[in-house]
Amino acid sequence: MSIFLSDESRRAGNATEICFPQTAGEISALLREDKNTPVTIQGGRTGVTAGAVPESGIAINLSAMNKVLRMPCAADAGSAAGASSESAPTLSGSLTAEVQPGVLLTTLQEQLHPLGLFFPPDPTETTASIGGMVSCNSSGACTYRFGATRHHIRSLEMVLADGDTLSIRRGEYHARAGRFALTTNGGRTIDGTLPRITMPNVKKHTAGYFIRPDMDMIDLFIGSEGTLGIVTQIEIDLLPEPKNLWGAVVFFESEECALSFVQDAPRRPGLRRRTDRHDEDSIGLRCLHRICFGKPRRSGTAMQRPRQHDH
Ligand SMILES: Cc1cc2nc3c(=O)[nH]c(=O)nc-3n(C[C@H](O)[C@H](O)[C@H](O)COP(=O)(O)OP(=O)(O)OC[C@H]3O[C@@H](n4cnc5c(N)ncnc54)[C@H](O)[C@@H]3O)c2cc1C
């Protein structure tokens, strides 16, 4: 039992009960039955901020809700896998899967690999659950290229604090000038005004809710770390698995050159789209060469060729 009172933060918690629901209905019944006892939701417990560590009350562990409910059929996957993910850095629009929240990232990737597909978000800890990744809007090793988890979430099913459920699909509910209204599956309308906050203009930040005046309301729940509901089903977007992965060690002349590279790389054609027909290895080499040693930028510092190390 004690392992369920901790996570990767190594903080030790306390709970009167730990339950392992298998359906959203069971979670709903639990929350309806007792509205006063605090609950803490647990996915893979790989979080490092103790979000899955109960302080008291009931720990709801979602490891038994670990079914992959739907995968793309092999024919659809095959035709999409023929296209390179290099040309589709964001949502592919056609290939999706549906999973329960306790499915681990490693399990999902194992099932996608034979289809030539992958789920791009990768918090580098593959025993993270997909529900936990949604709740933390995890990012990681592939985020610079493919975006954080929210960019790959199409719809969510959730159990709310009162036991009612909410199904929300990307594009379905938008806030208008900060006002929003959502209809639960029980027919209740939840309406309100979003707080006015300025989000930091950086790609990676995970503190607080994602809030914009005209936001897609699914984004409020993604990254809310279980404070707004328990995610019980997730429809995810998939991409063709990259055919080649390149590792490179690049020596920059200065910190400024390295930072320019990070800023410029996504806009450089070699990384954005490859349409030539040559083999992938030589394209990769040329692409890397152009990025690292290419023409000087019009506005400022050149990406300079290293003098001593030529890697
Ligand atoms: C070695 C290592 C490297 C890591 N690297 C990264 C990284 O690069 N980027 C990154 O973002 N994170 C990283 N993490 C942190 C962690 O792996 C991720 O945040 C991961 O997504 C957490 O998923 P989980 O299933 O383990 O969630 P948990 O740790 O179980 O829970 C995390 C939070 O989400 C809530 N939650 C979990 N499941 C649900 C659900 N179904 N519904 C509602 N709320 C839920 C929990 O209550 C908790 O608040 C790393 C962790 C480790 C150990």
The ligand as a MOL file (V3000), in Angstrom:
LIG
                    3D

  0  0  0     0  0            999 V3000
M  V30 BEGIN CTAB
M  V30 COUNTS 53 58 0 0 0
M  V30 BEGIN ATOM
M  V30 1 C 12.8010 10.7100 -15.0790 0
M  V30 2 C 11.6210 11.6120 -15.3160 0
M  V30 3 C 11.6540 12.5140 -16.3760 0
M  V30 4 C 10.5610 13.3590 -16.6080 0
M  V30 5 N 10.6200 14.2220 -17.6640 0
M  V30 6 C 9.5610 15.0330 -17.9160 0
M  V30 7 C 9.5920 15.9220 -19.0260 0
M  V30 8 O 10.5650 15.9920 -19.7740 0
M  V30 9 N 8.4960 16.6890 -19.2410 0
M  V30 10 C 7.3890 16.6310 -18.4420 0
M  V30 11 O 6.4170 17.3280 -18.7010 0
M  V30 12 N 7.3410 15.7890 -17.3720 0
M  V30 13 C 8.3940 14.9960 -17.0920 0
M  V30 14 N 8.3420 14.1520 -16.0230 0
M  V30 15 C 7.1790 14.1800 -15.1260 0
M  V30 16 C 6.0870 13.1440 -15.4320 0
M  V30 17 O 6.6110 11.9790 -16.0100 0
M  V30 18 C 5.0300 13.6750 -16.3700 0
M  V30 19 O 4.4800 14.8830 -15.9030 0
M  V30 20 C 3.8870 12.6730 -16.6010 0
M  V30 21 O 3.0420 13.1460 -17.6050 0
M  V30 22 C 3.0380 12.3760 -15.3880 0
M  V30 23 O 2.1560 11.3170 -15.7570 0
M  V30 24 P 1.6770 10.2550 -14.6740 0
M  V30 25 O 0.7320 9.3080 -15.3140 0
M  V30 26 O 2.8360 9.6270 -13.9920 0
M  V30 27 O 0.8780 11.2060 -13.6810 0
M  V30 28 P 0.8900 11.2110 -12.0890 0
M  V30 29 O 2.2550 11.5150 -11.5760 0
M  V30 30 O 0.2440 9.9980 -11.5710 0
M  V30 31 O -0.0560 12.4640 -11.8340 0
M  V30 32 C 0.3430 13.7480 -12.1930 0
M  V30 33 C -0.8020 14.7290 -11.9290 0
M  V30 34 O -1.8910 14.4690 -12.8150 0
M  V30 35 C -3.0620 14.1140 -12.0880 0
M  V30 36 N -3.7010 13.0270 -12.8550 0
M  V30 37 C -3.1500 11.8470 -13.2290 0
M  V30 38 N -4.0100 11.1470 -13.9830 0
M  V30 39 C -5.1330 11.8860 -14.0800 0
M  V30 40 C -6.3920 11.7100 -14.7240 0
M  V30 41 N -6.6740 10.6310 -15.4390 0
M  V30 42 N -7.3170 12.6870 -14.5970 0
M  V30 43 C -7.0550 13.8200 -13.9010 0
M  V30 44 N -5.8820 14.0410 -13.2730 0
M  V30 45 C -4.9430 13.0860 -13.3580 0
M  V30 46 C -2.5800 13.7040 -10.7140 0
M  V30 47 O -3.5720 13.9570 -9.7240 0
M  V30 48 C -1.3780 14.6130 -10.5360 0
M  V30 49 O -1.7760 15.8950 -10.1230 0
M  V30 50 C 9.4300 13.2880 -15.7590 0
M  V30 51 C 9.4100 12.3790 -14.6870 0
M  V30 52 C 10.4820 11.5610 -14.4770 0
M  V30 53 C 10.4310 10.5740 -13.3300 0
M  V30 END ATOM
M  V30 BEGIN BOND
M  V30 1 1 1 2
M  V30 2 1 2 3
M  V30 3 2 2 52
M  V30 4 2 3 4
M  V30 5 1 4 5
M  V30 6 1 4 50
M  V30 7 2 5 6
M  V30 8 1 6 7
M  V30 9 1 6 13
M  V30 10 2 7 8
M  V30 11 1 7 9
M  V30 12 1 9 10
M  V30 13 2 10 11
M  V30 14 1 10 12
M  V30 15 2 12 13
M  V30 16 1 13 14
M  V30 17 1 14 15
M  V30 18 1 14 50
M  V30 19 1 15 16
M  V30 20 1 16 17
M  V30 21 1 16 18
M  V30 22 1 18 19
M  V30 23 1 18 20
M  V30 24 1 20 21
M  V30 25 1 20 22
M  V30 26 1 22 23
M  V30 27 1 23 24
M  V30 28 2 24 25
M  V30 29 1 24 26
M  V30 30 1 24 27
M  V30 31 1 27 28
M  V30 32 2 28 29
M  V30 33 1 28 30
M  V30 34 1 28 31
M  V30 35 1 31 32
M  V30 36 1 32 33
M  V30 37 1 33 34
M  V30 38 1 33 48
M  V30 39 1 34 35
M  V30 40 1 35 36
M  V30 41 1 35 46
M  V30 42 1 36 37
M  V30 43 1 36 45
M  V30 44 2 37 38
M  V30 45 1 38 39
M  V30 46 1 39 40
M  V30 47 2 39 45
M  V30 48 1 40 41
M  V30 49 2 40 42
M  V30 50 1 42 43
M  V30 51 2 43 44
M  V30 52 1 44 45
M  V30 53 1 46 47
M  V30 54 1 46 48
M  V30 55 1 48 49
M  V30 56 2 50 51
M  V30 57 1 51 52
M  V30 58 1 52 53
M  V30 END BOND
M  V30 END CTAB
M  END
